[in-house]
Amino acid sequence: MKVAIYARYSSDNQRDASIADQFRLCRLHAEKQSWRVIEEYSDHAISGASMIRPGIQALMADAMRGRFDLILAEAMDRISRDQEDIAGIFKRMSYADVKIVTLSEGEVTHLHVGLKGTMNAIFLKDLADKTRRGQRGRVEAGKSGGGNAYGYDVVKKLDARGEPIRGDRSINPQQAEVVRRIFRDYAAGQSAKAIAFALNKEGIPAPTGGDWGFSTINGNPKRGNGILNNEMYIGKIVWNRQRFIKDPDTGKRQARPNPESEWVTQEVPELRILDDDLWAAVKARQDRHKIAPDAKGRPDLPKVHTRRRPKYLFSGLTRCSCCGGGFSQISATLIGCSTARNKGTCDNRLNIRRDELEARVLTALRTKLVDPELFAHFCEVFTQEMNRLRMEARSGIGSAEAEIAKIDRELARLITAIKAGGPIEAVVEDMKRLEHRKSELRSFLAEADEPPPMLHPSMALQYRKRVQQLYDALQGDDDARRVEAAETLRTLVDQIILTPAGDRLEIDVQGDLAGILAISAQSKNPAALATGAQVKMVAGVGFEPTTFRL
């Protein structure tokens, strides 16, 4: 019986030793059952209410490939605490003919999934309710109900029983002065972006320890976040402005506002940093910048903002060579370094027309990225390397087969020794050792991968033909085909590097070989062609860089 062990702990308050303990207990159980453990999977400090866990995803993928016959865990709640998720895992494992066994419940059945899944869901709901009750109690006692805010330090104290007292805060003098400066500068007419630039230039750390951004200062007045909206600065804690609901598809938390009648407000004059006049001046300026609603109560936005700006073809793929940050739209036609414009910590202030960038990159994809002669040379080198790897793999297989034959001869010799009246206990121990080694070698041979397919130089011509078809679809009137073509073309690009060169930007297009091979071979499994490796091909030689003057 081939077994995979899964272990998990849920928060930073727990420790890595928890994983080791779960593995140890599961290994002992497997040993008692004479099961062979072939793999161990784990997730560290990740909630069991989410399926966005690398360990559980790898476990399920390997189970579907038939790598093992059984999953062993300490308890069902280690695998998942969510009713829907545990039912989905059980259904998929049943389809793959993989059993789930836990030390607590034994073999998991439909009955366990129904009852235990419900109990785990109730546990999570009860835990959330208790947490919120505790937070509310701390707020009503004049303590913080959540994380620490910029401008304050966490006060660490213990009660009479040695338990930590949570929620106490004290003013941090240095950070408090930065808060006053931000409010004074904003009230005086400076923008949040200008304030962030100045703080970054002076090397003042942001709340997260990195660089300041304008959104850190502006925040969201309705949600009460951001430096300019934190009412604790005027000696007031406001709790329960919003609640968080987990998206069932992504597992990420989404904020939902609560009605003002459910807010909990507590005066804490000892934590006041700002006077009322400065706070009121900032609020008045924020109000002046609000957009008045129209007759139907909707914001009466200028036309320039009401038009939904489409995501441009290569958004998310463009990178600044100076800081590594992304390029984003700075106007209807231009893109520029986001870090330079939002934080002021990058010196790359050059910009480029979006349509010109797209045209140059598309030209590179069609004509420069895969030159037929270079691709033919690449195929030759690629084939040589694959043949080398195949010979190494064949050598390992041959060695395993030879060792199995040697073990068989040794076992035959030991049996002859027993018949001749040799020391039985010593011979039996040797036989056990040899049988165990023979089992390991047979498993290796059973799981040995087939060598990957070879490439053919004509794939370069097929690639160009296919990309030309996608390019033509991108220029057409069929919206569905244009969207599909755009998404396919994006898979060919790993990243686009924009580098300042005097008063112009040079462009380097780095292609993703897996995507290129998929286009060339019309394959739905490019990873198989690329043998799982992300090999980059750069369109640099002979590719004229796009240049623009400011």
LUMZABA-236146 format. One record per residue (C-alpha): x negated, y, z negated. Coordinates in nm, 2 decimals. Layout:
! LUMZABA-236146
X | Y | Z
...
! end
This chain:
! LUMZABA-236146
0.00 | 0.00 | 0.00
-0.16 | 0.33 | 0.12
-0.08 | 0.61 | -0.12
-0.11 | 0.99 | -0.12
-0.11 | 1.18 | -0.45
0.05 | 1.53 | -0.48
-0.01 | 1.77 | -0.78
0.09 | 2.13 | -0.84
0.10 | 2.39 | -1.11
0.31 | 2.70 | -1.08
0.15 | 3.01 | -1.23
-0.18 | 3.18 | -1.32
-0.09 | 3.12 | -1.68
-0.16 | 2.75 | -1.62
-0.50 | 2.62 | -1.52
-0.68 | 2.41 | -1.27
-0.72 | 2.14 | -1.53
-0.35 | 2.07 | -1.49
-0.42 | 1.95 | -1.13
-0.70 | 1.73 | -1.25
-0.48 | 1.58 | -1.52
-0.20 | 1.50 | -1.28
-0.45 | 1.34 | -1.04
-0.60 | 1.13 | -1.32
-0.26 | 1.00 | -1.44
-0.15 | 0.92 | -1.09
-0.47 | 0.74 | -1.00
-0.44 | 0.52 | -1.31
-0.09 | 0.43 | -1.21
-0.19 | 0.35 | -0.86
-0.48 | 0.13 | -0.99
-0.24 | -0.07 | -1.21
-0.01 | -0.12 | -0.91
-0.31 | -0.22 | -0.68
-0.23 | 0.07 | -0.45
-0.51 | 0.23 | -0.24
-0.52 | 0.61 | -0.27
-0.63 | 0.76 | 0.06
-0.57 | 1.13 | 0.01
-0.49 | 1.39 | -0.26
-0.30 | 1.71 | -0.20
-0.25 | 2.00 | -0.44
-0.11 | 2.35 | -0.47
-0.26 | 2.59 | -0.72
-0.05 | 2.87 | -0.89
0.24 | 2.84 | -0.65
0.61 | 2.81 | -0.75
0.79 | 2.49 | -0.68
1.09 | 2.70 | -0.56
0.91 | 2.78 | -0.23
0.81 | 2.55 | 0.06
0.54 | 2.80 | 0.17
0.27 | 2.58 | 0.01
-0.03 | 2.46 | 0.22
-0.06 | 2.14 | 0.01
0.30 | 2.02 | 0.05
0.30 | 2.12 | 0.42
-0.01 | 1.91 | 0.49
0.13 | 1.63 | 0.29
0.45 | 1.62 | 0.49
0.27 | 1.66 | 0.82
0.04 | 1.36 | 0.74
0.34 | 1.16 | 0.62
0.51 | 1.21 | 0.95
0.20 | 1.08 | 1.13
0.20 | 0.76 | 0.92
-0.12 | 0.81 | 0.73
0.03 | 0.66 | 0.41
0.32 | 0.45 | 0.29
0.40 | 0.62 | -0.04
0.38 | 0.96 | -0.21
0.29 | 0.96 | -0.58
0.35 | 1.26 | -0.81
0.38 | 1.32 | -1.19
0.74 | 1.43 | -1.16
1.00 | 1.54 | -0.90
0.97 | 1.91 | -1.01
0.60 | 1.90 | -0.91
0.71 | 1.83 | -0.55
0.99 | 2.09 | -0.55
1.24 | 2.26 | -0.79
1.47 | 2.37 | -0.51
1.78 | 2.16 | -0.44
1.77 | 2.22 | -0.07
1.40 | 2.16 | -0.03
1.38 | 1.84 | -0.23
1.67 | 1.70 | -0.03
1.50 | 1.80 | 0.29
1.17 | 1.64 | 0.19
1.35 | 1.32 | 0.08
1.53 | 1.31 | 0.42
1.21 | 1.35 | 0.62
1.02 | 1.10 | 0.42
1.30 | 0.85 | 0.46
1.29 | 0.90 | 0.83
0.91 | 0.84 | 0.82
0.96 | 0.53 | 0.61
0.75 | 0.69 | 0.33
0.87 | 0.63 | -0.03
0.84 | 0.89 | -0.31
0.75 | 0.76 | -0.65
0.69 | 0.97 | -0.97
0.56 | 0.88 | -1.31
0.87 | 1.03 | -1.47
1.15 | 0.90 | -1.25
1.00 | 0.60 | -1.08
1.11 | 0.55 | -0.72
1.31 | 0.85 | -0.61
1.65 | 0.77 | -0.47
1.95 | 0.97 | -0.34
2.08 | 0.97 | -0.70
1.76 | 1.13 | -0.83
1.77 | 1.39 | -0.55
2.13 | 1.49 | -0.64
2.11 | 1.50 | -1.02
1.75 | 1.61 | -1.06
1.77 | 1.87 | -0.79
2.07 | 2.02 | -0.96
1.89 | 2.02 | -1.30
1.59 | 2.19 | -1.15
1.80 | 2.46 | -0.99
1.98 | 2.52 | -1.32
1.64 | 2.54 | -1.49
1.51 | 2.81 | -1.25
1.83 | 3.01 | -1.29
1.82 | 2.99 | -1.67
1.45 | 3.08 | -1.66
1.52 | 3.39 | -1.45
1.81 | 3.49 | -1.68
1.59 | 3.46 | -1.99
1.31 | 3.66 | -1.83
1.55 | 3.94 | -1.75
1.69 | 3.94 | -2.10
1.34 | 3.97 | -2.24
1.26 | 4.25 | -2.00
1.58 | 4.44 | -2.10
1.51 | 4.39 | -2.47
1.16 | 4.54 | -2.42
1.29 | 4.84 | -2.23
1.56 | 4.91 | -2.49
1.28 | 4.90 | -2.75
1.09 | 5.17 | -2.56
0.84 | 4.93 | -2.40
0.76 | 4.86 | -2.03
0.98 | 4.60 | -1.87
0.75 | 4.51 | -1.58
0.40 | 4.55 | -1.45
0.16 | 4.83 | -1.54
0.20 | 5.17 | -1.37
-0.09 | 5.39 | -1.25
-0.18 | 5.64 | -1.52
-0.14 | 5.39 | -1.81
-0.33 | 5.12 | -1.98
-0.19 | 4.79 | -2.12
-0.21 | 4.78 | -2.50
-0.30 | 4.44 | -2.62
-0.18 | 4.35 | -2.97
-0.08 | 4.04 | -3.15
0.21 | 3.99 | -3.39
0.20 | 3.82 | -3.73
0.21 | 3.47 | -3.57
-0.07 | 3.55 | -3.33
0.16 | 3.58 | -3.03
0.10 | 3.87 | -2.78
0.32 | 4.18 | -2.81
0.42 | 4.26 | -2.46
0.53 | 4.59 | -2.30
0.32 | 4.85 | -2.50
0.14 | 5.12 | -2.29
-0.09 | 5.41 | -2.35
-0.19 | 5.70 | -2.13
-0.52 | 5.66 | -1.93
-0.67 | 6.02 | -1.94
-0.86 | 5.99 | -1.61
-0.57 | 5.84 | -1.41
-0.33 | 6.08 | -1.58
-0.53 | 6.38 | -1.44
-0.52 | 6.23 | -1.09
-0.14 | 6.20 | -1.13
-0.11 | 6.57 | -1.23
-0.34 | 6.67 | -0.93
-0.12 | 6.47 | -0.69
0.20 | 6.65 | -0.81
0.03 | 6.99 | -0.81
-0.10 | 6.95 | -0.46
0.23 | 6.82 | -0.33
0.43 | 7.10 | -0.49
0.18 | 7.35 | -0.34
0.27 | 7.22 | 0.01
0.01 | 6.96 | 0.09
0.13 | 6.64 | 0.26
0.09 | 6.30 | 0.11
-0.15 | 6.21 | 0.39
-0.37 | 6.51 | 0.32
-0.37 | 6.43 | -0.05
-0.47 | 6.06 | 0.02
-0.75 | 6.18 | 0.25
-0.89 | 6.41 | -0.02
-0.88 | 6.13 | -0.29
-1.05 | 5.88 | -0.06
-1.32 | 6.14 | 0.04
-1.40 | 6.19 | -0.33
-1.41 | 5.81 | -0.39
-1.12 | 5.80 | -0.64
-0.99 | 5.44 | -0.65
-0.62 | 5.39 | -0.56
-0.39 | 5.19 | -0.80
-0.49 | 4.86 | -0.64
-0.86 | 4.96 | -0.65
-0.89 | 5.02 | -0.28
-0.82 | 5.33 | -0.07
-0.53 | 5.56 | -0.10
-0.25 | 5.56 | 0.16
0.03 | 5.82 | 0.21
0.29 | 5.55 | 0.13
0.13 | 5.49 | -0.21
0.20 | 5.85 | -0.29
0.53 | 5.90 | -0.11
0.69 | 5.57 | -0.20
1.07 | 5.54 | -0.18
1.27 | 5.79 | -0.39
1.58 | 5.57 | -0.39
1.39 | 5.27 | -0.53
1.18 | 5.49 | -0.77
0.85 | 5.35 | -0.65
0.54 | 5.55 | -0.54
0.35 | 5.81 | -0.75
0.59 | 6.09 | -0.68
0.89 | 5.90 | -0.80
0.78 | 5.73 | -1.12
1.00 | 5.87 | -1.40
0.77 | 5.73 | -1.66
0.55 | 6.04 | -1.59
0.82 | 6.26 | -1.75
0.87 | 6.02 | -2.05
1.15 | 5.80 | -1.91
1.16 | 5.43 | -1.83
1.42 | 5.33 | -1.58
1.47 | 4.96 | -1.54
1.69 | 4.74 | -1.32
1.70 | 4.97 | -1.02
1.68 | 4.66 | -0.79
1.69 | 4.29 | -0.80
1.50 | 4.04 | -0.59
1.65 | 3.76 | -0.38
1.44 | 3.49 | -0.21
1.49 | 3.45 | 0.16
1.57 | 3.09 | 0.22
1.39 | 3.08 | 0.56
1.06 | 3.25 | 0.47
1.05 | 3.20 | 0.09
0.96 | 3.57 | 0.05
1.14 | 3.79 | -0.20
1.36 | 4.06 | -0.07
1.46 | 4.37 | -0.28
1.82 | 4.46 | -0.31
1.93 | 4.79 | -0.49
2.15 | 4.77 | -0.79
2.43 | 5.02 | -0.85
2.32 | 5.31 | -1.08
2.58 | 5.20 | -1.34
2.36 | 4.89 | -1.41
2.04 | 5.08 | -1.46
1.88 | 5.08 | -1.81
1.72 | 5.41 | -1.91
1.51 | 5.47 | -2.22
1.33 | 5.79 | -2.33
0.96 | 5.74 | -2.41
0.82 | 6.09 | -2.48
0.49 | 5.95 | -2.60
0.42 | 5.84 | -2.24
0.49 | 6.18 | -2.08
0.22 | 6.30 | -1.84
0.40 | 6.58 | -1.65
0.60 | 6.88 | -1.76
0.96 | 6.92 | -1.63
0.88 | 7.22 | -1.41
0.62 | 7.04 | -1.20
0.85 | 6.73 | -1.17
1.14 | 6.96 | -1.06
0.92 | 7.14 | -0.80
0.82 | 6.81 | -0.64
1.18 | 6.68 | -0.64
1.29 | 7.01 | -0.48
1.04 | 6.97 | -0.20
1.14 | 6.61 | -0.14
1.51 | 6.72 | -0.12
1.42 | 6.99 | 0.14
1.26 | 6.72 | 0.36
1.57 | 6.50 | 0.34
1.78 | 6.48 | 0.66
2.13 | 6.59 | 0.62
2.41 | 6.33 | 0.70
2.64 | 6.38 | 1.00
3.02 | 6.38 | 0.99
3.03 | 6.00 | 0.94
2.78 | 6.01 | 0.65
2.49 | 5.88 | 0.86
2.15 | 6.05 | 0.87
2.16 | 6.31 | 1.16
1.82 | 6.21 | 1.30
1.65 | 6.39 | 1.59
1.66 | 6.19 | 1.92
1.29 | 6.13 | 1.90
1.35 | 5.91 | 1.59
1.68 | 5.75 | 1.68
1.53 | 5.56 | 1.98
1.39 | 5.23 | 1.86
1.03 | 5.22 | 1.96
0.96 | 4.89 | 2.12
0.68 | 4.67 | 2.00
0.41 | 4.71 | 2.27
0.27 | 4.42 | 2.45
-0.05 | 4.37 | 2.25
0.05 | 4.51 | 1.91
-0.11 | 4.33 | 1.62
-0.40 | 4.22 | 1.84
-0.59 | 4.55 | 1.88
-0.87 | 4.61 | 1.63
-1.11 | 4.90 | 1.55
-1.47 | 4.79 | 1.57
-1.57 | 5.05 | 1.30
-1.34 | 4.94 | 1.02
-1.17 | 4.63 | 1.13
-0.83 | 4.79 | 1.10
-0.55 | 4.77 | 1.35
-0.46 | 5.02 | 1.62
-0.10 | 5.15 | 1.61
0.11 | 5.40 | 1.80
0.04 | 5.76 | 1.70
0.28 | 5.90 | 1.96
0.51 | 5.78 | 2.23
0.21 | 5.71 | 2.47
-0.10 | 5.69 | 2.25
-0.24 | 5.44 | 2.01
-0.52 | 5.50 | 1.76
-0.69 | 5.36 | 1.45
-0.44 | 5.33 | 1.17
-0.70 | 5.35 | 0.89
-0.85 | 5.67 | 1.03
-0.51 | 5.84 | 1.04
-0.34 | 5.70 | 0.73
-0.64 | 5.68 | 0.49
-0.92 | 5.89 | 0.64
-1.18 | 5.63 | 0.55
-1.27 | 5.55 | 0.92
-1.44 | 5.80 | 1.15
-1.29 | 5.66 | 1.47
-1.05 | 5.94 | 1.57
-1.04 | 5.84 | 1.94
-0.72 | 5.73 | 2.10
-0.61 | 5.56 | 2.42
-0.30 | 5.55 | 2.63
-0.10 | 5.24 | 2.56
0.00 | 5.17 | 2.92
-0.36 | 5.21 | 3.04
-0.48 | 4.96 | 2.77
-0.22 | 4.71 | 2.87
-0.30 | 4.74 | 3.24
-0.68 | 4.69 | 3.18
-0.62 | 4.39 | 2.95
-0.38 | 4.23 | 3.20
-0.64 | 4.28 | 3.47
-0.90 | 4.11 | 3.25
-0.67 | 3.82 | 3.19
-0.59 | 3.78 | 3.56
-0.94 | 3.82 | 3.71
-1.22 | 3.84 | 3.45
-1.15 | 3.62 | 3.15
-1.19 | 3.29 | 3.34
-1.43 | 3.33 | 3.64
-1.41 | 3.00 | 3.85
-1.79 | 2.96 | 3.86
-1.83 | 3.03 | 3.48
-1.54 | 2.80 | 3.40
-1.69 | 2.52 | 3.61
-2.01 | 2.56 | 3.41
-1.81 | 2.56 | 3.09
-1.63 | 2.24 | 3.19
-1.97 | 2.08 | 3.25
-2.11 | 2.18 | 2.92
-1.78 | 2.10 | 2.74
-1.78 | 1.75 | 2.90
-2.14 | 1.69 | 2.79
-2.06 | 1.79 | 2.44
-1.75 | 1.57 | 2.42
-1.95 | 1.28 | 2.56
-2.20 | 1.33 | 2.29
-1.93 | 1.34 | 2.02
-1.77 | 1.03 | 2.18
-2.10 | 0.85 | 2.16
-2.15 | 0.94 | 1.80
-1.79 | 0.83 | 1.72
-1.85 | 0.51 | 1.92
-2.17 | 0.46 | 1.73
-1.98 | 0.49 | 1.40
-1.72 | 0.24 | 1.52
-1.99 | 0.00 | 1.64
-2.17 | 0.02 | 1.31
-1.84 | -0.05 | 1.12
-1.77 | -0.35 | 1.34
-2.12 | -0.48 | 1.30
-2.10 | -0.44 | 0.92
-1.77 | -0.63 | 0.91
-1.93 | -0.92 | 1.10
-2.22 | -0.91 | 0.85
-1.97 | -0.92 | 0.56
-1.79 | -1.22 | 0.71
-2.13 | -1.40 | 0.73
-2.21 | -1.31 | 0.37
-1.86 | -1.42 | 0.25
-1.91 | -1.75 | 0.42
-2.25 | -1.79 | 0.25
-2.10 | -1.72 | -0.09
-1.82 | -1.98 | -0.03
-2.09 | -2.23 | 0.05
-2.27 | -2.13 | -0.27
-1.96 | -2.20 | -0.48
-1.91 | -2.54 | -0.32
-2.28 | -2.62 | -0.40
-2.21 | -2.54 | -0.77
-2.35 | -2.19 | -0.80
-2.26 | -1.93 | -1.07
-1.89 | -1.88 | -1.01
-1.85 | -1.54 | -1.20
-2.14 | -1.37 | -1.02
-2.03 | -1.50 | -0.68
-1.67 | -1.39 | -0.73
-1.78 | -1.04 | -0.82
-1.99 | -1.02 | -0.50
-1.69 | -1.15 | -0.30
-1.47 | -0.88 | -0.45
-1.72 | -0.61 | -0.36
-1.76 | -0.74 | -0.01
-1.38 | -0.77 | 0.04
-1.33 | -0.41 | -0.08
-1.59 | -0.28 | 0.16
-1.44 | -0.48 | 0.44
-1.10 | -0.33 | 0.37
-1.25 | 0.02 | 0.38
-1.42 | -0.05 | 0.72
-1.09 | -0.19 | 0.86
-0.91 | 0.13 | 0.75
-1.18 | 0.34 | 0.92
-1.13 | 0.15 | 1.24
-0.75 | 0.17 | 1.22
-0.76 | 0.55 | 1.18
-1.04 | 0.63 | 1.43
-0.92 | 0.89 | 1.67
-0.91 | 0.85 | 2.05
-1.16 | 1.07 | 2.23
-1.01 | 1.39 | 2.37
-0.94 | 1.43 | 2.74
-1.20 | 1.59 | 2.97
-1.16 | 1.92 | 3.15
-1.16 | 1.97 | 3.52
-1.30 | 2.28 | 3.69
-0.99 | 2.33 | 3.90
-0.81 | 2.43 | 3.58
-0.96 | 2.78 | 3.62
-0.76 | 2.82 | 3.95
-0.45 | 2.68 | 3.79
-0.49 | 2.93 | 3.50
-0.51 | 3.23 | 3.74
-0.21 | 3.11 | 3.93
-0.01 | 3.07 | 3.61
-0.11 | 3.41 | 3.47
-0.02 | 3.58 | 3.80
0.33 | 3.43 | 3.77
0.36 | 3.57 | 3.41
0.23 | 3.91 | 3.53
0.49 | 3.92 | 3.80
0.76 | 3.82 | 3.56
0.65 | 4.10 | 3.33
0.70 | 4.35 | 3.61
1.05 | 4.22 | 3.70
1.40 | 4.32 | 3.59
1.50 | 4.00 | 3.41
1.47 | 4.09 | 3.04
1.47 | 3.73 | 2.92
1.18 | 3.63 | 3.15
0.99 | 3.95 | 3.06
1.01 | 3.87 | 2.69
0.91 | 3.51 | 2.75
0.62 | 3.62 | 2.97
0.50 | 3.87 | 2.72
0.50 | 3.62 | 2.44
0.31 | 3.37 | 2.65
0.05 | 3.63 | 2.76
-0.01 | 3.72 | 2.39
-0.11 | 3.36 | 2.32
-0.41 | 3.41 | 2.56
-0.56 | 3.69 | 2.35
-0.74 | 3.63 | 2.02
-0.81 | 4.00 | 1.97
-0.89 | 4.32 | 2.15
-1.18 | 4.52 | 2.01
-1.19 | 4.90 | 2.07
-1.53 | 5.05 | 2.02
-1.61 | 5.43 | 2.03
-1.88 | 5.51 | 2.29
-1.93 | 5.88 | 2.29
-1.59 | 6.04 | 2.38
-1.44 | 5.72 | 2.51
-1.33 | 5.37 | 2.39
-1.48 | 5.06 | 2.53
-1.26 | 4.74 | 2.54
-1.36 | 4.38 | 2.47
-1.10 | 4.12 | 2.52
-1.15 | 3.79 | 2.33
-0.95 | 3.50 | 2.47
-0.81 | 3.21 | 2.27
-0.94 | 2.90 | 2.45
-0.65 | 2.68 | 2.31
-0.40 | 2.92 | 2.48
-0.60 | 2.93 | 2.80
-0.61 | 2.55 | 2.83
-0.24 | 2.53 | 2.75
-0.16 | 2.77 | 3.04
-0.40 | 2.58 | 3.27
-0.28 | 2.23 | 3.19
0.09 | 2.33 | 3.13
0.05 | 2.15 | 2.80
0.26 | 2.20 | 2.49
-0.02 | 2.08 | 2.27
-0.32 | 2.30 | 2.34
-0.49 | 2.20 | 2.02
-0.54 | 1.85 | 2.16
-0.72 | 1.99 | 2.46
-0.93 | 2.22 | 2.26
-1.00 | 1.94 | 2.01
-0.86 | 2.16 | 1.73
-1.14 | 2.42 | 1.76
-1.08 | 2.79 | 1.82
-1.34 | 2.87 | 2.09
-1.35 | 3.23 | 2.20
-1.43 | 3.35 | 2.56
-1.51 | 3.72 | 2.59
-1.43 | 3.92 | 2.90
-1.72 | 4.16 | 2.88
-1.96 | 4.10 | 3.17
-1.83 | 4.28 | 3.48
-1.53 | 4.42 | 3.29
-1.53 | 4.80 | 3.32
-1.43 | 4.95 | 2.99
-1.13 | 5.19 | 2.97
-1.25 | 5.54 | 2.90
-1.05 | 5.85 | 2.80
-1.14 | 6.20 | 2.69
-0.96 | 6.36 | 2.39
! end
